[in-house]
Amino acid sequence: MENKTSIKPVKQELPSQFADRLGVEYSSSVSQQHKKENGQFFTPVEIAGLMASYSESDGDTIRILDPGCGSLILSCALVEHIVNTSKILRTLELVAYETDFELIPIAQQALAYLEKWVNQQGINIKTNLHTEDFILFNSDYFKQKGDLFSKPVELFDIVISNPPYFKLSIDDKRAKVAKVVVNGHPNIYAIFMALSATLLKENGELIFITPRSYAAGGYFKIFREYFFRIIDLDKVHLFISRKDTFSRDKVLQETVIIKGTKRLNREPHVTISSSGGLNDLKTPLTKVFPKKDIIDLSSNEKILYLPTTDNDEAVMEIFKNWSGNLKKYNIMISTGPVVAFRARDYLRENFENGTVQLAPLFWLHNVKQMVLEWPIVKPKKEQYINIEEKSRPLLIPNKNYILLRRFSSKDDKNRLIAAPYFFNFIQADFIGVENKVNYIYRKNGHLERSEVVGLCALLNSSLFDTFFRIFNGNVNVSATELREMSLPPLNTIQEIGNTIILANDFSVENTSRIVNEYFEPVYKT
Ligand SMILES: C[S@@+](CC[C@H](N)C(=O)[O-])C[C@H]1O[C@@H](n2cnc3c(N)ncnc32)[C@H](O)[C@@H]1O
């Protein structure tokens, strides 16, 4: 394969700096489409340095794995770090994988320069750059039972990676071989993480930079179970700004670095640091948390909480002290059953008085904080649904509910947007709830007015918004996450509801103020 770059190392240049220049040049020569297809976003040299600095490995021989290596910047930064910090190192072994054929000559160029540099430091280095798909090449390791590998394997002391990010289709070969760690339409990065964890030696270190989406949500549940059973988390660094981290490659994801160790004897603490982006990388906000507050391995969902500020910490403390949740209060949350494009035959724009019986249909745009605005005329967002035999399974009985948006938009101030609905809002036996809205209800009974208002006020409050953002980095609000969320005692919820009803002021300002009076965060000094 021909190397199209004209870049040559300059005198005294570190391998990571050279790899960075190679990556920048390559990245500017390929299209956005090419990057998207390959999940290709190169790590800036400052971040590569930070990730490398997390390694504490030392030894006579150290084996490193860099899957999805790109221009090899992570390997270079890590090798520099180890060479600079180790006193006993004699041999390095580096195994890297890259599938983009045009990029391989560049990776080879970076590798040759790295080898030369390492040798100049009086250390041996053996390298192997695989041009195969990392997942398919190692797929046998997913068949492993316990610690028994189905074929002999040389495990690694450190895995460092910025893996590709994109969703795989259910029948993609890689999704199929990785069934034990992912389900549905998995994101390829989670398979890279799981496989890497498997390929580590006992006490080996794993350092990954990825989107933070695996921290919560049903799509990544089996991944979290698999991964956090093997990997004990030591450090997390969260990039708060979506734009800054990979700005030159236009990645708009909340990004997280994790460093963990493959060990059974778990450490009791995790260090969480955060920075806006690249500019303040050297002065991160750093806090240490008990591990059980960050990830509870005995919980069903194994959500990874990522608090970063004093306020986050104080808010977590409030939630920690609550033992209630929706299930304990016999309250359910379900997704609106009306999928608009499938239910078109029953949807109506105007109220028709006469033989047809109509129910109101609530869409995402009808749900505002603390208020259900209905009807709102919009094209193709019919505000009524026919009540007839065939549409009946799509309708729900007219009772008291809380309607909660399943998505917020990036511009919304709050992630959780909930509105109360009372049965006397309209005279109808049934109501319709569109699929982008969740509804909260009591299954065999009804929610008291005070419960509807109290719970709705909590969901819309800045307190809940802060807590929600600690574990959810995207705009989706899943029913499962809500089911797991701790709640204050039911009588407190009712009391809050009654206070708001008495004041007869349902504005978010008022309801938030009341919630804040009940639960004031206490900052640790
Ligand atoms: C997000 S980029 C990161 C590159 C490099 N590690 C860095 O930090 O700059 C991921 C790289 O993985 C490569 N890649 C994508 N799918 C792969 C696969 N299945 N096996 C190996 N490499 C893959 C892409 O071509 C891309 O260069």
PDBQT file of the ligand as one rigid body, heavy atoms in Angstrom, charges set to zero:
ROOT
HETATM    1  C1  LIG A 601     -11.783   6.505  16.659  1.00  0.00    +0.000 C 
HETATM    2  S1  LIG A 601     -10.473   6.035  15.580  1.00  0.00    +0.000 S 
HETATM    3  C2  LIG A 601      -9.118   6.221  16.667  1.00  0.00    +0.000 C 
HETATM    4  C3  LIG A 601      -7.781   6.071  16.058  1.00  0.00    +0.000 C 
HETATM    5  C4  LIG A 601      -6.626   6.120  17.026  1.00  0.00    +0.000 C 
HETATM    6  N1  LIG A 601      -6.697   5.060  18.005  1.00  0.00    +0.000 N 
HETATM    7  C5  LIG A 601      -6.575   7.436  17.759  1.00  0.00    +0.000 C 
HETATM    8  O1  LIG A 601      -6.780   7.414  18.958  1.00  0.00    +0.000 OA
HETATM    9  O2  LIG A 601      -6.349   8.462  17.138  1.00  0.00    +0.000 OA
HETATM   10  C6  LIG A 601     -10.744   4.302  15.410  1.00  0.00    +0.000 C 
HETATM   11  C7  LIG A 601      -9.887   3.588  14.384  1.00  0.00    +0.000 C 
HETATM   12  O3  LIG A 601     -10.280   2.218  14.340  1.00  0.00    +0.000 OA
HETATM   13  C8  LIG A 601     -10.257   1.756  12.995  1.00  0.00    +0.000 C 
HETATM   14  N2  LIG A 601     -11.217   0.633  12.910  1.00  0.00    +0.000 N 
HETATM   15  C9  LIG A 601     -12.535   0.689  12.625  1.00  0.00    +0.000 A 
HETATM   16  N3  LIG A 601     -13.085  -0.526  12.715  1.00  0.00    +0.000 NA
HETATM   17  C10 LIG A 601     -12.087  -1.384  13.058  1.00  0.00    +0.000 A 
HETATM   18  C11 LIG A 601     -12.033  -2.782  13.305  1.00  0.00    +0.000 A 
HETATM   19  N4  LIG A 601     -13.141  -3.512  13.231  1.00  0.00    +0.000 N 
HETATM   20  N5  LIG A 601     -10.852  -3.339  13.653  1.00  0.00    +0.000 NA
HETATM   21  C12 LIG A 601      -9.737  -2.574  13.743  1.00  0.00    +0.000 A 
HETATM   22  N6  LIG A 601      -9.729  -1.248  13.518  1.00  0.00    +0.000 NA
HETATM   23  C13 LIG A 601     -10.894  -0.649  13.190  1.00  0.00    +0.000 A 
HETATM   24  C14 LIG A 601     -10.667   2.971  12.172  1.00  0.00    +0.000 C 
HETATM   25  O4  LIG A 601     -10.220   2.885  10.848  1.00  0.00    +0.000 OA
HETATM   26  C15 LIG A 601     -10.014   4.107  12.965  1.00  0.00    +0.000 C 
HETATM   27  O5  LIG A 601      -8.756   4.418  12.454  1.00  0.00    +0.000 OA
ENDROOT
TORSDOF 0
